[in-house]
Amino acid sequence: MNAARDRIGSTPRLLVTGGAGFIGSAYVRDVLGRRDGTRITVLDKLTYAGRRANLALAEDDPEQAARLRFVHGDIVDPTVVDPLVAEADAVLNFAAESHVDRSILDPEAFLSTGVIGVHVLLEAVRREADRATSGARSSAPRFLQVSTDEVYGSVHEGWSRESDALAPRSPYSAAKAAGELLAMSYHATYGTDVVITRGSNTYGPYQYPEKLIPLFITNAIDDQPLPLYGDGLQERDWLHVSDHAKAIDHVLHHGDPGEVYNLPGEAQLTNRAVVAAILERLGKPWSLVRTVEDRPGHDRRYALDGTRLAGLGWRNLTDFATGIAETVDWFRDNDAWWREARSGAWDDYYRRQYSARLAASREA
């Protein structure tokens, strides 16, 4: 990696919102696991996809636990956010309602977290920057907004670059795009130190089992049908969660203010190819796969150009063949974790999303 300037120091105080979620908790576990003195406060609402158990490895380690604080709260609440930002050298906003299917069923929650919540965080960061200017604190906090490749919309050919126009096609990606635009407006208007990451489709351990990979792994383990949307030829660039978390941290430390960084994956694959890899690892038959009615506005292809990130000296470490095998094995070995996740309100969501589709399904 290059010797780019470290913009927040080697042992910062970090506020990680959404830090009990899939990617956020991977980030927390990775940073604390370096044992370099970094202190982290996690702020999480603990909605359906945020689980305190995702932080157990860190909380059960005395050295890491001493540098970790958990706060149960919502980023839309300034009375919770403001004092936490006042203590932080940087704010990383992972908090998001994160599934396109859910955004179609209930778009309002996505707007609350993805727009209002981002605004509350930015206002708190702006006030702390003003305090730094007045000498009340040593430096202004940096704000990193975790976004997604889905803000580009469906990419029929070529590779999305950071300068491309945004064309979101679901309430989820529209909320993420709005959060990005708001963050950049604070950089332009107030000089707020903002950086944005746009990550590829991410997979790995601890992923809430409604996304394609964990859903199909857990269904296949129980010999349940695998509901594959449409022809299954939608293409995604798959990024292992450990690489996603490490790339975010690299951008946090070395990214330039006011810049956006694509975080591409290591494998451009169709959904059918991903499902085949899962079934092969589990030794399960293709006959479990059912073709179901596609979801509205389903983007056909995402593809990110990673030139700007590579210019910071970052390279991914996990190839897809290794990552998918390790992911399948993790879910197979952590039966209690995903069965707990698939309890309670899970059944209602799954019924709303798939019951009618599966009833009208056919062999894939």
Salt bridges, closest charged atoms under 4 A:
ASP6 OD1 - HIS253 ND1 2.92
ASP30 OD1 - LYS246 NZ 2.91
ASP36 OD2 - ARG34 NE 3.30
GLU59 OE2 - ARG52 NE 2.91
ASP61 OD2 - ARG35 NH2 2.56
GLU63 OE1 - ARG35 NH1 2.96
GLU63 OE1 - ARG67 NH2 2.78
ASP74 OD2 - LYS45 NZ 3.22
ASP82 OD1 - ARG127 NH2 3.01
GLU87 OE1 - ARG69 NH2 2.42
ASP89 OD1 - ARG13 NH2 3.07
ASP101 OD2 - HIS99 NE2 3.54
ASP101 OD1 - ARG295 NH1 3.13
GLU123 OE2 - ARG126 NE 2.98
GLU123 OE1 - ARG127 NH1 3.75
GLU128 OE1 - ARG131 NH1 2.58
GLU128 OE1 - ARG137 NH1 2.94
GLU180 OE1 - ARG198 NH2 2.57
ASP193 OD1 - ARG142 NH2 2.99
GLU210 OE2 - HIS99 ND1 3.34
GLU210 OE1 - ARG102 NE 2.57
ASP222 OD1 - ARG339 NH2 2.74
ASP223 OD1 - LYS284 NZ 2.82
ASP231 OD2 - ARG300 NH2 2.78
GLU235 OE1 - ARG301 NE 3.46
ASP249 OD2 - ARG34 NH1 2.95
ASP249 OD1 - HIS253 NE2 3.69
ASP256 OD1 - ARG7 NH2 2.74
GLU259 OE1 - ARG308 NH1 2.87
ASP294 OD1 - HIS298 ND1 2.59
ASP299 OD1 - ARG169 NE 2.44
ASP305 OD2 - ARG161 NH1 3.29
ASP329 OD2 - ARG281 NH2 2.56
ASP329 OD1 - ARG332 NH2 2.67
ASP335 OD1 - ARG339 NE 2.74
ASP348 OD1 - ARG351 NH2 3.04
